[in-house]
Amino acid sequence: MWESSMPDLADPRPGDPASVGKYTLVGRLGEGGQGIVYLATAPDGVQVALKLLRADLAGNAEASERFVREVAMARRVAPFCTAQVIETGLFGGRPYIVSEYIDGPTLADVVRTQGPRSGTSLHRLAIGTITALVAIHQAGIVHRDFKPSNVVLASDGPRVIDFGIARALDLSSTLTGTAIGTPSYMAPEQLTQSSPGPKSDMFAWACTLLYAASGQAPFGHDSLPAVVNRILHTEPDVGPIEDPGLRALVRDCLAKDPSRRPEAGEALMRLLGHAPAPQPPG
């Protein structure tokens, strides 16, 4: 079982707004390549997470409005094992996304501080995150940036966050020509195609499970050319996953050819013991 703790909350910095829309900002939860995430309070007193995108990612007014429309689609995702998207909008021309606040550390934080997961803890993580991908894919959305830092370990189980943002950035960003995603968890086709599909999320899911079981990104995280070369040409060691069924599923999801990977629904059935693993041809 993982230990739950509230992520470090930093005080607002000079230049941070006091409020965004109808939400009052309480402090900073984190900052990344896409923007700043704040803990905020809604008018009814409910705490929410509010992500304010970087100004240079917003592009012009038309691009920002396109981003907001695209992310609004994420509100269709059933709230199974996800952080539900509540609202999207523009603040000073910069898009923002309001989502359910999930109190707990990320999978990346837990593995870094407590070590790899195993046994029922790993299996529970696998089922919860696959359930989230089933809901995301059923809404017609591809996550495109599934990784350990986008899995929050809440007291009621794992929750997947930041779904739908990568595609919206891809459609609206003025920073064209850059791959949207995190290289160590990107599927081969994300490195060579402009439109990854749900099977790309399955590859990233398998990488994330391997990270949880081993404490290491399966294709490394050194130089970008080295990571890309391994993703395209090498097979990671799935040995750290002890359970034979889960290990076989992760191996299938790491197939270089996306057509050979199972869909999220099939993977969930296999995890629940309702579907056999496919037999190799021949």
Backbone as CSV, one residue per row, in Angstrom:
resi,resn,N_x,N_y,N_z,CA_x,CA_y,CA_z,C_x,C_y,C_z
1,MET,0.854,-1.196,0.000,0.000,0.000,0.000,0.882,1.236,0.000
2,TRP,0.475,2.244,-0.760,1.260,3.474,-0.786,0.804,4.405,0.326
3,GLU,1.712,5.280,0.725,1.374,6.285,1.712,0.898,7.524,0.978
4,SER,-0.225,8.090,1.408,-0.763,9.290,0.763,-0.329,10.514,1.549
5,SER,0.080,11.522,0.840,0.456,12.776,1.489,0.152,13.905,0.536
6,MET,-0.224,15.037,1.097,-0.548,16.173,0.250,0.719,16.668,-0.423
7,PRO,0.686,16.885,-1.735,1.866,17.397,-2.412,2.288,18.731,-1.808
8,ASP,3.580,19.019,-1.912,4.087,20.281,-1.379,3.365,21.443,-2.046
9,LEU,2.845,22.327,-1.212,2.146,23.512,-1.713,3.038,24.717,-1.487
10,ALA,3.415,25.377,-2.569,4.280,26.552,-2.479,3.433,27.816,-2.499
11,ASP,3.918,28.844,-1.828,3.205,30.125,-1.835,3.193,30.706,-3.248
12,PRO,2.161,31.479,-3.568,2.162,32.176,-4.860,3.390,33.089,-4.972
13,ARG,3.868,33.268,-6.181,5.026,34.111,-6.424,4.572,35.478,-6.936
14,PRO,5.455,36.485,-6.813,5.113,37.789,-7.391,4.781,37.634,-8.876
15,GLY,3.688,38.227,-9.283,3.256,38.094,-10.671,2.180,37.053,-10.861
16,ASP,2.020,36.140,-9.896,0.912,35.179,-9.972,-0.405,35.909,-9.739
17,PRO,-1.435,35.582,-10.486,-2.724,36.244,-10.261,-3.343,35.807,-8.937
18,ALA,-4.170,36.663,-8.361,-4.882,36.304,-7.137,-6.039,35.371,-7.434
19,SER,-6.579,35.510,-8.636,-7.687,34.652,-9.036,-7.662,34.478,-10.547
20,VAL,-8.278,33.403,-11.003,-8.446,33.134,-12.430,-9.909,32.788,-12.633
21,GLY,-10.606,33.628,-13.408,-12.042,33.424,-13.534,-12.691,33.555,-12.177
22,LYS,-13.506,32.585,-11.831,-14.195,32.626,-10.532,-13.434,31.878,-9.446
23,TYR,-12.201,31.457,-9.748,-11.434,30.629,-8.817,-10.352,31.446,-8.110
24,THR,-10.279,31.339,-6.786,-9.272,32.023,-5.990,-8.060,31.109,-5.822
25,LEU,-6.877,31.613,-6.182,-5.673,30.796,-6.109,-5.138,30.760,-4.677
26,VAL,-4.794,29.548,-4.228,-4.304,29.339,-2.867,-2.779,29.221,-2.848
27,GLY,-2.222,28.522,-3.811,-0.778,28.320,-3.875,-0.423,27.499,-5.093
28,ARG,0.873,27.266,-5.256,1.363,26.507,-6.415,1.527,25.029,-6.050
29,LEU,0.956,24.168,-6.882,1.148,22.725,-6.724,2.341,22.230,-7.521
30,GLY,2.652,22.919,-8.613,3.785,22.480,-9.433,3.898,23.322,-10.688
31,GLU,5.015,23.142,-11.368,5.269,23.862,-12.605,5.981,22.923,-13.556
32,GLY,5.550,22.909,-14.816,6.154,22.026,-15.800,6.259,22.689,-17.141
33,GLY,6.501,21.875,-18.158,6.699,22.391,-19.491,5.465,23.052,-20.079
34,GLN,4.272,22.651,-19.600,3.036,23.204,-20.146,2.585,24.467,-19.426
35,GLY,2.942,24.601,-18.167,2.491,25.764,-17.421,2.568,25.528,-15.931
36,ILE,1.788,26.299,-15.185,1.793,26.251,-13.729,0.475,25.662,-13.244
37,VAL,0.554,24.776,-12.250,-0.639,24.193,-11.651,-0.823,24.792,-10.259
38,TYR,-1.981,25.367,-10.036,-2.306,25.986,-8.754,-3.367,25.180,-8.013
39,LEU,-3.299,25.208,-6.692,-4.452,24.802,-5.887,-5.350,26.028,-5.801
40,ALA,-6.628,25.855,-6.105,-7.561,26.980,-6.129,-8.844,26.587,-5.414
41,THR,-9.631,27.605,-5.095,-10.898,27.389,-4.407,-12.031,27.919,-5.274
42,ALA,-13.033,27.093,-5.485,-14.220,27.499,-6.238,-15.124,28.346,-5.343
43,PRO,-16.085,29.061,-5.927,-16.993,29.889,-5.112,-17.712,29.119,-4.010
44,ASP,-17.961,27.819,-4.216,-18.640,27.019,-3.192,-17.686,26.448,-2.154
45,GLY,-16.395,26.829,-2.236,-15.415,26.384,-1.245,-14.691,25.103,-1.598
46,VAL,-15.074,24.450,-2.681,-14.430,23.200,-3.080,-13.039,23.491,-3.663
47,GLN,-12.057,22.697,-3.248,-10.713,22.860,-3.786,-10.606,22.179,-5.153
48,VAL,-9.918,22.853,-6.079,-9.726,22.330,-7.426,-8.272,22.543,-7.821
49,ALA,-7.856,21.853,-8.868,-6.545,22.083,-9.466,-6.752,22.929,-10.712
50,LEU,-5.973,24.003,-10.845,-6.114,24.908,-11.985,-4.774,25.018,-12.688
51,LYS,-4.751,24.588,-13.949,-3.527,24.678,-14.752,-3.641,25.880,-15.684
52,LEU,-2.679,26.804,-15.567,-2.617,27.983,-16.429,-1.465,27.788,-17.398
53,LEU,-1.800,27.724,-18.686,-0.787,27.411,-19.692,0.214,28.542,-19.884
54,ARG,1.416,28.164,-20.271,2.445,29.138,-20.617,1.963,30.020,-21.766
55,ALA,2.323,31.286,-21.700,1.880,32.234,-22.719,2.383,31.847,-24.107
56,ASP,3.609,31.308,-24.189,4.157,30.998,-25.522,3.528,29.759,-26.124
57,LEU,2.841,28.957,-25.305,2.121,27.806,-25.850,0.726,28.191,-26.331
58,ALA,0.254,29.316,-25.850,-1.125,29.695,-26.165,-1.292,30.106,-27.621
59,GLY,-0.260,30.704,-28.211,-0.388,31.171,-29.588,-1.288,32.394,-29.658
60,ASN,-1.903,32.599,-30.797,-2.790,33.752,-30.955,-4.177,33.439,-30.388
61,ALA,-5.065,34.432,-30.475,-6.400,34.271,-29.885,-7.148,33.088,-30.489
62,GLU,-7.038,32.932,-31.795,-7.734,31.815,-32.459,-7.206,30.475,-31.966
63,ALA,-5.877,30.373,-31.826,-5.274,29.123,-31.353,-5.686,28.837,-29.911
64,SER,-5.742,29.869,-29.088,-6.143,29.686,-27.692,-7.576,29.199,-27.585
65,GLU,-8.452,29.789,-28.392,-9.855,29.360,-28.372,-9.990,27.914,-28.865
66,ARG,-9.173,27.536,-29.852,-9.189,26.161,-30.355,-8.733,25.203,-29.254
67,PHE,-7.707,25.615,-28.488,-7.225,24.794,-27.379,-8.343,24.573,-26.361
68,VAL,-9.026,25.635,-25.993,-10.093,25.535,-24.992,-11.203,24.607,-25.480
69,ARG,-11.580,24.725,-26.745,-12.626,23.840,-27.299,-12.183,22.385,-27.257
70,GLU,-10.922,22.155,-27.612,-10.422,20.787,-27.655,-10.379,20.168,-26.262
71,VAL,-9.857,20.897,-25.290,-9.768,20.365,-23.929,-11.152,20.174,-23.327
72,ALA,-12.110,21.000,-23.734,-13.472,20.851,-23.214,-14.038,19.468,-23.513
73,MET,-13.525,18.824,-24.568,-13.974,17.459,-24.883,-13.656,16.498,-23.746
74,ALA,-12.622,16.822,-22.966,-12.238,15.935,-21.870,-13.308,15.858,-20.790
75,ARG,-14.243,16.794,-20.786,-15.326,16.743,-19.800,-16.253,15.557,-20.063
76,ARG,-16.167,14.961,-21.259,-17.011,13.807,-21.594,-16.500,12.514,-20.955
77,VAL,-15.259,12.541,-20.453,-14.666,11.313,-19.917,-15.369,10.921,-18.617
78,ALA,-15.822,9.671,-18.543,-16.445,9.171,-17.317,-15.427,9.229,-16.176
79,PRO,-15.857,9.636,-14.975,-14.900,9.868,-13.888,-14.436,8.599,-13.186
80,PHE,-14.071,7.593,-13.961,-13.552,6.362,-13.374,-12.027,6.455,-13.337
81,CYS,-11.472,6.573,-12.153,-10.013,6.558,-11.997,-9.333,7.708,-12.734
82,THR,-10.028,8.814,-12.917,-9.446,9.998,-13.535,-9.734,11.206,-12.654
83,ALA,-9.023,12.310,-12.922,-9.359,13.594,-12.306,-10.275,14.306,-13.287
84,GLN,-11.515,14.475,-12.911,-12.513,14.996,-13.847,-12.236,16.449,-14.210
85,VAL,-12.322,16.742,-15.513,-12.185,18.118,-15.982,-13.499,18.843,-15.719
86,ILE,-13.415,20.006,-15.041,-14.607,20.745,-14.631,-14.907,21.894,-15.580
87,GLU,-13.880,22.603,-15.994,-14.101,23.815,-16.778,-12.823,24.174,-17.525
88,THR,-12.975,24.849,-18.647,-11.843,25.415,-19.372,-12.194,26.855,-19.734
89,GLY,-11.172,27.666,-19.932,-11.440,29.053,-20.286,-10.156,29.776,-20.633
90,LEU,-10.278,31.079,-20.827,-9.132,31.924,-21.149,-8.958,32.974,-20.066
91,PHE,-7.709,33.237,-19.694,-7.380,34.267,-18.715,-6.253,35.111,-19.298
92,GLY,-6.570,36.340,-19.651,-5.567,37.192,-20.276,-5.028,36.594,-21.563
93,GLY,-5.878,35.862,-22.273,-5.462,35.221,-23.513,-4.799,33.875,-23.331
94,ARG,-4.547,33.473,-22.083,-3.904,32.179,-21.808,-4.959,31.150,-21.407
95,PRO,-4.951,29.983,-22.026,-5.931,28.965,-21.639,-5.680,28.455,-20.221
96,TYR,-6.752,28.100,-19.542,-6.623,27.429,-18.250,-7.599,26.260,-18.203
97,ILE,-7.249,25.283,-17.364,-8.043,24.067,-17.222,-8.287,23.847,-15.738
98,VAL,-9.528,23.706,-15.350,-9.890,23.431,-13.965,-10.316,21.969,-13.874
99,SER,-9.711,21.249,-12.952,-10.059,19.838,-12.784,-10.202,19.513,-11.306
100,GLU,-10.805,18.372,-11.064,-10.948,17.858,-9.714,-9.565,17.790,-9.055
101,TYR,-9.473,18.268,-7.824,-8.193,18.192,-7.109,-8.073,16.826,-6.442
102,ILE,-7.014,16.111,-6.780,-6.759,14.794,-6.200,-5.638,14.926,-5.179
103,ASP,-5.955,14.675,-3.917,-4.978,14.794,-2.843,-4.134,13.526,-2.792
104,GLY,-2.872,13.649,-3.126,-1.985,12.495,-3.071,-0.749,12.736,-3.914
105,PRO,0.280,11.917,-3.699,1.511,12.045,-4.475,1.372,11.379,-5.837
106,THR,2.249,11.727,-6.755,2.247,11.048,-8.050,2.976,9.711,-7.921
107,LEU,2.731,8.846,-8.892,3.445,7.567,-8.934,4.948,7.805,-9.017
108,ALA,5.362,8.807,-9.776,6.791,9.113,-9.885,7.372,9.452,-8.517
109,ASP,6.647,10.267,-7.736,7.118,10.648,-6.400,7.211,9.437,-5.476
110,VAL,6.192,8.588,-5.517,6.145,7.437,-4.608,7.268,6.451,-4.911
111,VAL,7.480,6.150,-6.195,8.549,5.215,-6.557,9.913,5.805,-6.192
112,ARG,10.066,7.108,-6.395,11.341,7.754,-6.087,11.639,7.731,-4.584
113,THR,10.610,7.894,-3.749,10.831,8.001,-2.309,10.641,6.684,-1.551
114,GLN,9.783,5.797,-2.081,9.469,4.559,-1.365,9.950,3.303,-2.082
115,GLY,10.378,3.446,-3.326,10.870,2.293,-4.065,9.811,1.685,-4.967
116,PRO,10.199,0.670,-5.740,9.288,0.053,-6.710,8.079,-0.599,-6.054
117,ARG,7.031,-0.774,-6.857,5.796,-1.436,-6.425,5.858,-2.917,-6.807
118,SER,5.131,-3.730,-6.083,5.078,-5.161,-6.405,3.789,-5.748,-5.849
119,GLY,3.532,-7.012,-6.186,2.392,-7.730,-5.633,1.061,-7.053,-5.900
120,THR,0.188,-7.044,-4.873,-1.154,-6.480,-5.040,-1.114,-4.981,-5.304
121,SER,-0.105,-4.292,-4.777,0.006,-2.848,-5.019,0.195,-2.562,-6.507
122,LEU,1.046,-3.353,-7.162,1.281,-3.166,-8.592,0.045,-3.567,-9.402
123,HIS,-0.610,-4.648,-8.996,-1.790,-5.117,-9.721,-2.934,-4.111,-9.598
124,ARG,-3.105,-3.543,-8.410,-4.139,-2.523,-8.206,-3.843,-1.288,-9.054
125,LEU,-2.572,-0.923,-9.134,-2.163,0.200,-9.982,-2.485,-0.090,-11.448
126,ALA,-2.205,-1.301,-11.892,-2.462,-1.680,-13.281,-3.947,-1.599,-13.604
127,ILE,-4.799,-2.150,-12.730,-6.237,-2.161,-12.986,-6.805,-0.736,-12.973
128,GLY,-6.398,0.070,-12.007,-6.914,1.431,-11.916,-6.537,2.284,-13.111
129,THR,-5.297,2.178,-13.546,-4.851,3.018,-14.659,-5.419,2.541,-15.992
130,ILE,-5.576,1.230,-16.154,-6.204,0.724,-17.379,-7.682,1.123,-17.427
131,THR,-8.351,1.082,-16.274,-9.749,1.525,-16.219,-9.859,2.982,-16.657
132,ALA,-8.922,3.810,-16.235,-8.905,5.215,-16.658,-8.745,5.323,-18.167
133,LEU,-7.849,4.524,-18.745,-7.647,4.585,-20.196,-8.880,4.091,-20.948
134,VAL,-9.588,3.106,-20.404,-10.842,2.666,-21.028,-11.810,3.845,-21.108
135,ALA,-11.960,4.580,-20.002,-12.887,5.716,-19.975,-12.432,6.824,-20.925
136,ILE,-11.137,7.095,-20.952,-10.593,8.148,-21.818,-10.796,7.785,-23.285
137,HIS,-10.480,6.538,-23.642,-10.613,6.112,-25.037,-12.076,6.034,-25.460
138,GLN,-12.964,5.642,-24.552,-14.385,5.587,-24.897,-14.949,6.973,-25.210
139,ALA,-14.313,8.005,-24.665,-14.742,9.379,-24.956,-14.119,9.907,-26.244
140,GLY,-13.367,9.055,-26.931,-12.756,9.464,-28.184,-11.484,10.278,-28.018
141,ILE,-10.843,10.162,-26.858,-9.643,10.941,-26.555,-8.447,10.003,-26.439
142,VAL,-7.309,10.453,-26.923,-6.038,9.763,-26.720,-5.229,10.613,-25.744
143,HIS,-4.718,9.999,-24.682,-3.991,10.768,-23.675,-2.739,11.405,-24.259
144,ARG,-1.899,10.579,-24.883,-0.674,11.002,-25.577,0.475,11.410,-24.665
145,ASP,0.242,11.502,-23.364,1.339,11.831,-22.449,1.165,11.064,-21.137
146,PHE,0.833,9.779,-21.271,0.668,8.916,-20.099,2.052,8.608,-19.540
147,LYS,2.266,8.872,-18.253,3.584,8.687,-17.633,3.408,8.691,-16.115
148,PRO,4.429,8.295,-15.363,4.290,8.197,-13.904,3.873,9.491,-13.217
149,SER,4.297,10.641,-13.731,3.918,11.898,-13.077,2.491,12.320,-13.410
150,ASN,1.827,11.604,-14.316,0.422,11.870,-14.618,-0.496,10.822,-14.005
151,VAL,0.031,10.086,-13.032,-0.775,9.156,-12.232,-0.663,9.602,-10.775
152,VAL,-1.789,9.986,-10.184,-1.807,10.416,-8.788,-2.348,9.268,-7.938
153,LEU,-1.649,8.963,-6.856,-2.057,7.864,-5.981,-2.877,8.447,-4.830
154,ALA,-4.179,8.494,-5.030,-5.098,9.039,-4.035,-5.451,7.960,-3.012
155,SER,-6.120,8.366,-1.947,-6.477,7.406,-0.899,-7.443,6.343,-1.411
156,ASP,-8.224,6.678,-2.457,-9.187,5.714,-2.999,-8.665,4.999,-4.239
157,GLY,-7.381,5.139,-4.530,-6.789,4.424,-5.658,-6.155,5.374,-6.655
158,PRO,-5.529,4.816,-7.692,-4.831,5.658,-8.668,-5.790,6.454,-9.540
159,ARG,-5.396,7.681,-9.880,-6.165,8.541,-10.779,-5.247,9.073,-11.871
160,VAL,-5.719,9.065,-13.094,-4.946,9.556,-14.233,-5.344,11.004,-14.501
161,ILE,-4.353,11.868,-14.713,-4.601,13.288,-14.927,-4.022,13.731,-16.275
162,ASP,-4.346,14.948,-16.666,-3.779,15.615,-17.857,-4.126,14.950,-19.182
163,PHE,-5.254,14.255,-19.253,-5.634,13.634,-20.524,-6.260,14.679,-21.441
164,GLY,-5.991,14.575,-22.717,-6.575,15.486,-23.700,-5.786,16.750,-23.937
165,ILE,-4.820,17.042,-23.064,-4.077,18.296,-23.208,-3.073,18.216,-24.349
166,ALA,-2.428,17.056,-24.509,-1.386,16.942,-25.532,-1.942,17.178,-26.930
167,ARG,-3.095,16.595,-27.237,-3.687,16.806,-28.566,-4.081,18.268,-28.756
168,ALA,-4.632,18.864,-27.712,-5.030,20.270,-27.814,-3.816,21.151,-28.080
169,LEU,-2.698,20.841,-27.408,-1.472,21.594,-27.662,-1.008,21.393,-29.089
170,ASP,-1.108,20.168,-29.556,-0.664,19.847,-30.909,-1.463,20.626,-31.950
171,LEU,-2.766,20.781,-31.696,-3.638,21.460,-32.659,-3.502,22.976,-32.610
172,SER,-3.144,23.503,-31.436,-3.201,24.955,-31.264,-1.850,25.625,-31.104
173,SER,-0.817,24.846,-30.763,0.457,25.476,-30.426,1.129,26.101,-31.641
174,THR,1.789,27.216,-31.389,2.609,27.839,-32.427,3.983,27.194,-32.480
175,LEU,4.272,26.333,-31.504,5.573,25.667,-31.467,5.508,24.379,-32.287
176,THR,5.344,24.515,-33.568,5.184,23.353,-34.427,6.521,22.648,-34.610
177,GLY,6.420,21.388,-34.980,7.626,20.623,-35.258,8.210,19.961,-34.033
178,THR,7.590,20.135,-32.861,8.077,19.482,-31.661,7.113,18.372,-31.283
179,ALA,7.663,17.226,-30.882,6.820,16.106,-30.483,6.134,16.437,-29.162
180,ILE,4.843,16.144,-29.072,4.092,16.378,-27.846,4.093,15.080,-27.062
181,GLY,4.668,15.114,-25.877,4.762,13.924,-25.052,6.070,13.909,-24.299
182,THR,6.314,12.814,-23.577,7.539,12.659,-22.802,8.332,11.526,-23.433
183,PRO,9.526,11.805,-23.987,10.227,10.827,-24.828,10.363,9.435,-24.222
184,SER,10.682,9.325,-22.936,10.922,8.012,-22.345,9.680,7.124,-22.330
185,TYR,8.498,7.716,-22.529,7.247,6.956,-22.474,6.470,7.028,-23.779
186,MET,7.132,7.443,-24.855,6.453,7.570,-26.146,6.577,6.295,-26.959
187,ALA,5.495,5.938,-27.642,5.489,4.760,-28.500,6.273,5.046,-29.781
188,PRO,6.756,3.980,-30.444,7.518,4.194,-31.684,6.788,5.059,-32.703
189,GLU,5.476,4.847,-32.847,4.741,5.609,-33.865,4.614,7.091,-33.493
190,GLN,4.714,7.423,-32.200,4.683,8.833,-31.817,5.948,9.565,-32.274
191,LEU,6.991,8.804,-32.474,8.256,9.394,-32.916,8.318,9.532,-34.424
192,THR,7.391,8.858,-35.120,7.450,8.844,-36.587,6.164,9.305,-37.251
193,GLN,5.068,9.438,-36.480,3.784,9.831,-37.047,3.245,11.066,-36.325
194,SER,2.346,11.776,-36.965,1.790,12.975,-36.359,0.501,12.706,-35.590
195,SER,-0.104,11.533,-35.789,-1.401,11.266,-35.168,-1.402,9.920,-34.443
196,PRO,-0.808,9.851,-33.253,-0.849,8.598,-32.498,-2.276,8.279,-32.069
197,GLY,-2.548,6.996,-31.857,-3.890,6.558,-31.486,-3.911,5.945,-30.097
198,PRO,-5.053,5.340,-29.729,-5.186,4.736,-28.401,-4.109,3.692,-28.101
199,LYS,-3.639,2.970,-29.121,-2.617,1.950,-28.881,-1.296,2.587,-28.424
200,SER,-1.087,3.865,-28.750,0.110,4.564,-28.260,0.041,4.714,-26.743
201,ASP,-1.158,4.957,-26.231,-1.338,5.034,-24.782,-1.039,3.690,-24.120
202,MET,-1.345,2.598,-24.804,-1.086,1.280,-24.231,0.421,1.043,-24.074
203,PHE,1.198,1.500,-25.045,2.653,1.396,-24.952,3.145,2.211,-23.756
204,ALA,2.655,3.440,-23.621,3.064,4.304,-22.509,2.621,3.716,-21.171
205,TRP,1.430,3.095,-21.153,0.954,2.433,-19.931,1.914,1.323,-19.511
206,ALA,2.338,0.512,-20.478,3.265,-0.582,-20.173,4.601,-0.031,-19.666
207,CYS,5.085,1.042,-20.264,6.324,1.670,-19.793,6.165,2.152,-18.351
208,THR,4.996,2.717,-18.056,4.733,3.231,-16.712,4.673,2.101,-15.694
209,LEU,4.046,0.975,-16.059,4.004,-0.182,-15.158,5.406,-0.727,-14.911
210,LEU,6.225,-0.771,-15.953,7.604,-1.234,-15.786,8.394,-0.289,-14.889
211,TYR,8.152,1.008,-15.032,8.801,1.971,-14.133,8.374,1.702,-12.692
212,ALA,7.074,1.481,-12.492,6.578,1.231,-11.139,7.194,-0.020,-10.531
213,ALA,7.419,-1.048,-11.362,7.953,-2.321,-10.871,9.464,-2.304,-10.685
214,SER,10.162,-1.466,-11.431,11.633,-1.494,-11.414,12.282,-0.233,-10.844
215,GLY,11.542,0.880,-10.887,12.121,2.142,-10.460,12.917,2.840,-11.546
216,GLN,12.892,2.268,-12.757,13.663,2.838,-13.864,12.775,2.992,-15.094
217,ALA,12.971,4.078,-15.845,12.294,4.204,-17.135,12.815,3.096,-18.043
218,PRO,11.942,2.295,-18.660,12.390,1.093,-19.374,13.317,1.360,-20.548
219,PHE,13.254,2.541,-21.131,14.140,2.860,-22.252,15.173,3.925,-21.868
220,GLY,15.311,4.145,-20.556,16.284,5.107,-20.069,15.764,6.529,-20.163
221,HIS,16.555,7.455,-19.653,16.186,8.879,-19.722,17.444,9.731,-19.868
222,ASP,18.400,9.189,-20.638,19.633,9.947,-20.881,19.444,10.824,-22.115
223,SER,20.314,10.731,-23.081,20.190,11.622,-24.242,18.993,11.220,-25.095
224,LEU,18.358,12.207,-25.714,17.176,11.951,-26.534,17.461,10.969,-27.663
225,PRO,18.563,11.109,-28.416,18.829,10.132,-29.482,18.959,8.703,-28.961
226,ALA,19.575,8.547,-27.791,19.738,7.203,-27.226,18.395,6.604,-26.839
227,VAL,17.537,7.414,-26.200,16.209,6.934,-25.798,15.386,6.554,-27.024
228,VAL,15.386,7.418,-28.028,14.626,7.148,-29.255,15.115,5.874,-29.921
229,ASN,16.424,5.684,-29.975,16.983,4.481,-30.599,16.526,3.221,-29.865
230,ARG,16.511,3.262,-28.538,16.074,2.088,-27.775,14.594,1.810,-28.002
231,ILE,13.766,2.874,-27.993,12.325,2.679,-28.203,12.069,2.020,-29.564
232,LEU,12.807,2.433,-30.571,12.583,1.926,-31.928,13.168,0.537,-32.151
233,HIS,14.246,0.193,-31.424,15.001,-1.001,-31.820,15.268,-2.018,-30.721
234,THR,15.001,-1.726,-29.454,15.329,-2.679,-28.394,14.091,-3.093,-27.619
235,GLU,14.194,-4.230,-26.938,13.105,-4.735,-26.106,13.501,-4.544,-24.636
236,PRO,12.674,-3.903,-23.840,13.025,-3.707,-22.431,12.876,-5.004,-21.639
237,ASP,13.518,-5.054,-20.492,13.435,-6.197,-19.599,12.147,-6.111,-18.786
238,VAL,11.242,-7.070,-18.988,9.986,-7.073,-18.229,10.090,-7.958,-16.988
239,GLY,11.291,-8.465,-16.710,11.519,-9.348,-15.570,11.100,-8.793,-14.222
240,PRO,11.237,-7.472,-13.978,10.842,-6.946,-12.661,9.374,-7.169,-12.310
241,ILE,8.517,-7.434,-13.302,7.112,-7.723,-13.012,6.992,-9.214,-12.721
242,GLU,6.661,-9.539,-11.465,6.702,-10.933,-11.016,5.507,-11.738,-11.508
243,ASP,4.315,-11.148,-11.533,3.113,-11.881,-11.914,3.162,-12.251,-13.391
244,PRO,3.042,-13.538,-13.738,3.176,-13.953,-15.148,2.136,-13.315,-16.072
245,GLY,0.877,-13.220,-15.607,-0.169,-12.642,-16.447,0.064,-11.168,-16.727
246,LEU,0.424,-10.421,-15.687,0.682,-8.994,-15.860,1.936,-8.782,-16.704
247,ARG,2.936,-9.626,-16.479,4.171,-9.509,-17.260,3.901,-9.751,-18.744
248,ALA,3.073,-10.757,-19.062,2.750,-11.049,-20.460,1.959,-9.904,-21.085
249,LEU,1.039,-9.308,-20.322,0.252,-8.193,-20.837,1.142,-6.988,-21.126
250,VAL,2.046,-6.679,-20.212,2.959,-5.556,-20.421,3.833,-5.804,-21.652
251,ARG,4.296,-7.037,-21.796,5.124,-7.365,-22.975,4.320,-7.170,-24.267
252,ASP,3.065,-7.592,-24.278,2.229,-7.419,-25.468,1.999,-5.939,-25.778
253,CYS,1.841,-5.139,-24.742,1.601,-3.704,-24.948,2.846,-2.976,-25.437
254,LEU,4.010,-3.599,-25.277,5.266,-2.983,-25.721,5.643,-3.383,-27.147
255,ALA,4.733,-4.047,-27.855,5.011,-4.403,-29.244,5.308,-3.141,-30.056
256,LYS,6.306,-3.226,-30.925,6.654,-2.058,-31.745,5.526,-1.709,-32.710
257,ASP,4.833,-2.727,-33.200,3.712,-2.541,-34.133,2.438,-2.310,-33.322
258,PRO,1.822,-1.130,-33.416,0.635,-0.869,-32.597,-0.519,-1.840,-32.844
259,SER,-0.604,-2.415,-34.041,-1.708,-3.340,-34.336,-1.595,-4.623,-33.520
260,ARG,-0.414,-4.908,-32.980,-0.212,-6.116,-32.176,-0.480,-5.876,-30.683
261,ARG,-0.722,-4.636,-30.299,-0.999,-4.333,-28.893,-2.495,-4.495,-28.608
262,PRO,-2.849,-4.941,-27.408,-4.267,-5.025,-27.052,-4.854,-3.633,-26.831
263,GLU,-6.164,-3.521,-27.005,-6.858,-2.292,-26.646,-7.048,-2.252,-25.131
264,ALA,-7.397,-1.071,-24.609,-7.524,-0.914,-23.160,-8.587,-1.855,-22.581
265,GLY,-9.723,-1.978,-23.278,-10.779,-2.847,-22.775,-10.349,-4.304,-22.695
266,GLU,-9.623,-4.752,-23.719,-9.112,-6.127,-23.720,-8.098,-6.314,-22.594
267,ALA,-7.233,-5.323,-22.410,-6.233,-5.407,-21.342,-6.902,-5.492,-19.973
268,LEU,-7.969,-4.714,-19.777,-8.679,-4.760,-18.492,-9.285,-6.136,-18.258
269,MET,-9.882,-6.726,-19.294,-10.454,-8.066,-19.146,-9.374,-9.088,-18.794
270,ARG,-8.207,-8.950,-19.404,-7.112,-9.864,-19.073,-6.661,-9.685,-17.622
271,LEU,-6.599,-8.451,-17.164,-6.205,-8.198,-15.773,-7.220,-8.755,-14.789
272,LEU,-8.496,-8.731,-15.183,-9.552,-9.247,-14.310,-9.740,-10.754,-14.462
273,GLY,-8.975,-11.361,-15.375,-9.024,-12.806,-15.535,-10.138,-13.317,-16.408
274,HIS,-10.741,-12.423,-17.229,-11.874,-12.819,-18.063,-11.507,-13.071,-19.519
275,ALA,-10.268,-12.869,-19.871,-9.878,-13.068,-21.266,-8.497,-13.710,-21.304
276,PRO,-8.317,-14.722,-22.153,-7.007,-15.362,-22.255,-6.020,-14.493,-23.014
277,ALA,-4.759,-14.682,-22.721,-3.719,-14.001,-23.496,-3.692,-14.603,-24.890
278,PRO,-3.506,-13.804,-25.925,-3.449,-14.346,-27.286,-2.258,-15.283,-27.454
279,GLN,-2.472,-16.341,-28.220,-1.389,-17.288,-28.460,-0.526,-16.807,-29.623
280,PRO,0.790,-16.953,-29.509,1.645,-16.539,-30.623,1.337,-17.358,-31.872
281,PRO,1.440,-16.750,-33.060,1.142,-17.474,-34.295,2.130,-18.610,-34.531
282,GLY,1.654,-19.588,-35.266,2.532,-20.677,-35.646,2.293,-21.912,-34.843
